[in-house]
Amino acid sequence: MPLDHYVTLGRSGLRVSPFALGAMTFGDDPGSAGCDVEESEKILSTYLDRGGNFVDTANFYSNGHSEKILGDYFAARPGLRGHTVVASKFFGNMHPGDPNGGGAGRGSIIAQLHETLRRLQTDYLDLYWLHNWDRNTPLEETMRTLDDLVRAGKIRYIGFSNTPAWVIAQAQTTALLRGWTPLIALQVEYSLLARTVEGEIAPLALDQGLALTPWSPLKNGFLSGKYRRGAEVADSARTAYVGGPTEEEYRVIDVVAQVAEETGATSAAVSLAWLRARQGTVVPIVGARRVEHLESNLVEAALSKEQLRVLDEISAPTLGYPAAVNGEVRSMLQFAGTTVDGEPSTVYPPLLQSSVRY
């Protein structure tokens, strides 16, 4: 997959590769399932050499070691940092016992950013993510602080991760009404094995022009092609951590493998191509613990409309209320064959109208 075919990230002027490189695996600190410094740098070099320009990390990854590896790498290669989109996240408490050591309050955001910039050996971040929703801090405080940091030149764009749709909507509306820096992207779990984001967050992102950057686009490696029924997984580090696929997940994995065989690509490439074909701007985050993992993920896969349909059907999610109800009603909205703006008419059939009571 060409990494130099750039896309615009949301409603912004920020141009990024169609896949971001996730640095969560950088650093082999005790308790992590990551790789050492040498392998991390090989993975980063491979990605950048192929035209990639979007690297994503977080202060919490490998207890700060991921950011340190990236900082040392760019410091040893003058000029490269300015041509690379570097994103990191705040929220995780790096100071156990200190109630203000993490979260999304003004003081903690500023302190976390200071430490992140120090580890990355840079003056600014291209994109700064709220890693998780901080329900104990007013959204106005978080958004105003982020706007202040943008105006100060410390960060250039902002995004949210792992946050409910109603919170995202409130934050975006507040920013737009007050003239603060708006969100441009959402980092979410999204894959053929995790599609509940399509209930609320994906439609919100499409409506607001927010890019989606899916994490775990291969669902813990389940969609990588390594998992087959009855076969032992040679690279079992992740399996030991999260367990193996369920029977329901294997039904999807089987179809992905079939499509991969038809296209001559890898299961990973098929799964990532499906994500890239979703509505709006979708920039999956690919991670790797070895260079060959990254290269396998970046094999190009061209999927036909029929193959996309088959993948859609086998992986169709069960969405909660009101998404499921809206979907059912939408299928009943055709009335006398009329359409509005190319969509089925929103006039309810007489049967539905007659059941309404005022």
C-alpha positions in Angstrom: 0.0 0.0 0.0 1.5 3.4 -1.0 2.0 5.4 2.1 2.7 8.6 0.1 -0.9 8.9 -1.2 -1.8 11.3 1.6 -5.3 12.2 2.9 -6.5 15.3 4.7 -7.2 14.6 8.4 -10.7 15.8 9.0 -11.6 19.5 8.5 -8.0 20.6 8.6 -5.0 21.3 6.5 -3.1 18.4 8.0 -2.1 15.8 5.4 -1.2 12.3 6.6 -0.5 8.9 5.2 -3.5 6.5 4.7 -2.1 4.5 7.6 -0.6 5.8 10.8 2.2 3.9 12.6 1.2 3.0 16.1 4.1 3.2 18.6 2.4 1.4 21.5 4.7 -1.6 20.9 7.8 0.5 21.1 9.7 -0.3 24.3 10.2 -3.7 26.0 9.6 -2.5 29.6 8.6 -5.2 32.1 5.0 -6.2 31.7 4.7 -4.9 28.1 4.4 -6.9 24.9 6.6 -4.5 23.0 9.9 -4.7 21.2 13.3 -3.3 22.1 14.8 -0.1 20.9 16.6 -1.6 17.9 13.6 -3.3 16.5 11.4 -0.2 17.2 13.8 1.9 15.1 13.8 -0.6 12.3 10.0 -0.5 12.2 9.9 3.3 12.2 12.6 3.5 9.5 10.7 1.0 7.3 7.5 3.0 7.7 9.1 6.4 7.0 11.2 5.0 4.0 7.9 3.9 2.4 6.6 7.5 2.5 4.7 7.2 5.8 4.5 10.5 7.8 2.0 9.9 10.7 3.3 8.4 14.0 1.0 7.9 17.0 2.1 7.3 20.6 1.0 8.2 24.1 2.6 9.3 27.4 1.5 6.1 29.0 2.9 3.6 26.4 5.7 1.6 28.0 5.7 4.0 30.9 7.0 6.8 28.7 9.6 4.7 26.9 7.7 4.8 23.5 8.0 8.6 23.5 11.6 8.5 24.5 12.5 6.1 21.6 10.8 8.4 19.1 12.5 11.4 20.6 16.0 9.9 20.4 15.3 8.7 16.8 14.3 12.1 15.5 17.1 13.9 17.5 19.6 11.7 15.7 18.2 12.7 12.3 18.0 16.5 12.0 15.3 17.8 9.8 13.2 14.6 9.8 10.9 15.7 12.7 9.6 18.7 10.8 8.4 16.4 8.0 6.7 13.9 10.3 3.3 14.2 11.9 3.8 13.2 15.5 0.8 12.6 17.7 0.6 11.7 21.4 -2.0 11.4 24.1 -2.7 12.7 27.6 -4.8 11.4 30.5 -2.8 8.5 32.0 -1.4 9.2 35.4 2.3 8.8 35.4 2.6 9.7 39.1 0.7 7.1 41.2 -0.7 8.6 44.3 -1.0 12.1 42.9 -4.7 12.8 42.1 -3.6 15.6 39.7 -0.9 13.5 38.0 -3.3 12.6 35.1 -6.7 13.4 33.7 -7.9 16.3 31.7 -7.8 19.3 34.1 -5.8 22.4 33.2 -2.8 21.8 35.4 -2.5 18.1 34.5 -2.8 18.7 30.7 0.0 21.3 30.8 2.2 19.2 33.0 1.6 16.1 30.9 2.4 18.0 27.7 5.6 19.4 29.2 6.8 15.9 30.0 5.8 14.5 26.6 7.6 17.3 24.7 10.7 16.6 26.9 10.7 12.9 26.1 10.0 13.5 22.4 12.7 16.3 22.3 10.5 18.6 20.3 8.9 22.0 20.8 5.4 21.0 19.6 3.0 18.2 18.8 1.2 18.0 15.5 -1.8 16.3 17.1 -2.7 15.9 20.8 -5.3 13.4 21.8 -7.5 13.2 24.9 -6.8 9.5 25.6 -10.0 8.8 27.7 -13.0 10.8 28.9 -12.4 12.5 32.2 -15.9 12.6 33.6 -14.6 14.6 36.7 -13.4 17.6 34.7 -15.7 20.1 33.0 -15.4 19.9 29.2 -15.1 23.6 29.0 -11.9 23.5 31.1 -10.4 20.8 28.9 -11.3 22.5 25.6 -10.2 25.9 26.7 -6.8 24.5 27.9 -6.2 22.8 24.6 -7.1 26.0 22.7 -4.6 27.9 24.8 -1.9 25.4 24.0 -2.7 25.6 20.3 -2.5 29.4 20.5 0.8 29.1 22.3 2.2 26.9 19.5 2.7 23.9 21.7 0.2 21.8 19.8 -1.4 22.3 16.4 -4.5 20.1 16.3 -6.6 18.2 18.8 -8.6 15.0 18.9 -10.5 12.7 21.3 -10.2 9.0 21.9 -12.4 6.5 23.7 -15.1 9.1 24.4 -18.9 8.8 24.2 -20.5 10.4 21.2 -22.6 12.8 23.3 -19.4 14.1 25.0 -17.7 14.6 21.6 -20.7 16.4 20.3 -20.8 18.7 23.4 -17.1 19.4 23.1 -17.2 20.2 19.4 -20.3 22.4 19.8 -18.7 24.3 22.7 -15.5 24.9 20.7 -17.3 26.1 17.6 -19.6 28.5 19.5 -16.8 30.0 21.6 -14.3 30.3 18.8 -11.9 27.7 20.3 -9.9 25.1 18.4 -12.3 22.3 17.2 -11.6 18.6 17.1 -10.4 17.2 13.7 -10.2 13.4 14.5 -11.4 10.6 16.7 -9.3 7.6 17.7 -11.6 4.7 18.2 -11.6 0.9 18.3 -12.8 -0.2 14.9 -12.4 -3.3 12.9 -14.3 -6.1 11.2 -14.5 -7.7 14.7 -15.5 -4.4 16.5 -18.1 -2.4 14.7 -20.2 -0.9 17.5 -18.7 2.5 16.8 -21.1 2.6 13.8 -24.0 3.1 16.2 -23.2 6.7 17.3 -19.6 7.8 16.9 -19.1 7.0 13.2 -22.2 8.9 12.1 -21.2 11.8 14.3 -17.8 11.9 12.8 -19.2 11.8 9.2 -21.6 14.6 10.0 -18.9 16.8 11.6 -16.2 16.1 9.2 -14.0 14.3 11.8 -11.6 11.7 10.6 -11.6 8.3 12.3 -8.2 6.7 13.2 -9.0 3.2 14.3 -6.8 1.5 16.9 -6.5 -2.3 16.9 -7.8 -2.5 13.3 -6.8 -6.2 13.3 -8.5 -6.8 16.7 -5.5 -8.0 18.7 -4.0 -9.7 15.7 -7.1 -11.9 15.2 -7.4 -10.6 11.6 -3.7 -10.8 10.8 -4.0 -14.2 9.2 -2.2 -16.0 12.0 -5.3 -17.4 13.6 -6.9 -20.4 11.9 -9.3 -23.0 13.4 -7.4 -25.8 15.1 -4.0 -24.4 14.4 -1.6 -23.2 17.0 -0.4 -19.6 16.7 3.4 -19.4 16.4 3.6 -15.8 17.7 1.5 -16.2 20.8 2.6 -13.2 22.9 -0.7 -11.4 22.2 -2.8 -14.6 22.6 -1.4 -15.2 26.1 -2.5 -11.6 26.9 -6.0 -11.5 25.4 -6.9 -15.1 24.7 -8.0 -16.5 21.4 -10.9 -15.7 19.1 -14.5 -16.8 19.9 -16.5 -19.0 17.5 -18.4 -15.9 16.3 -15.1 -14.1 15.6 -13.8 -17.2 13.7 -16.8 -17.0 11.3 -15.5 -13.5 10.3 -11.9 -14.6 10.3 -12.8 -17.5 7.9 -14.4 -15.2 5.4 -11.5 -12.7 5.6 -9.1 -15.6 4.8 -11.3 -16.6 1.8 -11.3 -13.0 0.4 -7.5 -12.8 1.0 -7.1 -16.0 -1.1 -9.2 -14.6 -3.8 -7.3 -11.3 -4.0 -3.8 -12.8 -3.4 -3.3 -10.5 -0.4 -2.9 -11.1 3.3 -5.8 -11.3 5.7 -4.4 -8.2 7.4 -4.4 -6.3 4.1 -8.0 -7.3 3.4 -9.1 -6.2 6.9 -7.4 -2.8 6.5 -8.7 -2.3 3.0 -12.2 -2.9 4.3 -11.7 -0.2 6.9 -10.3 2.2 4.3 -13.4 1.7 2.2 -15.8 3.0 5.0 -17.5 6.3 4.7 -15.6 9.5 5.5 -11.9 9.7 6.2 -10.6 6.5 7.9 -6.9 6.3 8.8 -6.1 3.0 10.5 -3.3 2.8 13.0 -1.1 -0.2 12.3 1.2 -1.4 15.0 4.0 -4.1 14.8 6.5 -5.8 17.1 8.6 -6.9 14.1 9.4 -5.3 10.7 7.8 -8.3 8.9 4.5 -7.6 10.8 4.4 -4.1 9.4 5.3 -5.2 5.9 2.5 -7.8 6.0 0.0 -5.2 7.0 1.0 -2.8 4.2 0.4 -5.3 1.3 -2.2 -3.7 -1.0 -5.5 -5.4 -1.4 -8.1 -4.3 -4.0 -11.6 -5.4 -2.9 -14.5 -5.6 -5.2 -18.0 -4.4 -4.3 -19.1 -8.0 -3.9 -16.2 -8.8 -1.5 -17.0 -5.6 0.5 -20.6 -6.7 0.7 -19.7 -10.2 1.9 -17.4 -8.8 4.6 -20.1 -6.3 5.6 -22.7 -9.0 6.0 -20.6 -11.5 8.0 -19.4 -8.9 10.4 -22.6 -6.9 10.8 -22.8 -5.6 14.4 -25.6 -5.7 16.8 -26.2 -2.0 17.6 -27.9 -0.7 20.7 -30.8 1.7 21.0 -31.5 4.0 19.2 -29.3 3.0 16.3 -31.0 -0.4 15.8 -34.5 1.2 15.9 -33.4 3.9 13.4 -32.1 1.3 11.1 -35.4 -0.7 11.2 -37.5 2.3 10.7 -35.3 3.6 7.9 -36.0 0.4 6.0 -39.7 1.0 6.2 -39.7 4.6 5.1 -40.3 4.0 1.4 -43.8 5.3 0.6 -45.3 5.1 -2.8 -41.7 4.7 -4.2 -40.9 8.4 -3.5 -37.4 9.6 -2.6 -36.1 12.9 -1.1 -32.5 14.0 -2.0 -31.9 10.5 -3.3 -33.0 8.8 -0.1 -36.3 6.9 0.6 -39.1 9.3 1.7 -39.3 10.0 5.4 -43.1 9.9 5.3 -44.3 7.0 7.5 -46.6 4.4 6.0 -50.2 4.7 7.1 -49.9 1.7 9.4 -47.2 3.4 11.4 -49.1 6.7 11.4 -52.2 5.2 12.8 -50.4 3.8 15.8 -49.3 7.3 16.9 -51.2 8.8 19.9 -51.1 12.4 21.0 
